[in-house]
Amino acid sequence: MPISMEELTAEEKAIFVTSLLYVMDLSKNQRMEYLTSRLKELGISKEALKKIKHAKSPSEVCSLIKQIHDIKMRRYILREMILVAISNHELSDDEIATLYAIGTNIGIKEEKVGDFFIWAAKGLEWEIEGLQLIEGDL
């Protein structure tokens, strides 16, 4: 069964948003648009966003995510964090190491974390190929 945002408690929604904020650079419009769409889906207003805690370290993010007992939801959060990190089409070694550390610290096997990165890279490739189909040969 896919993750349903309606099933999340208010606390779990806040943890999800805190996790995304940790990897986001809000100065990038593309990422801000992504956050805005996620907030709308979660039923969180921009005013409520101001009250959501901002994590200052990977260990703080891990502590928050560990409060969620459903491993599928933890995986979903990690996947979304990776999508945000890769949304600028770049991933630094530090970003990769941090996300791997968060993933393994919240109980996801290292191999599964790697699978998420491979999945995200394939999606990025697919997106770039789609743009080339539209814009190529003009």
Secondary structure, DSSP 8 states (H G I E B T S, - for coil): ----GGGS-HHHHHHHHHHHHHH--TTSHHHHHHHHHHHHHHT--HHHHTTS----SHHHHHHHHTT---HHHHHHHHHHHHHHHHTTS---HHHHHHHHHHHHHTT--HHHHHHHHHHHHHHHHHHHHHHHHHHTT-
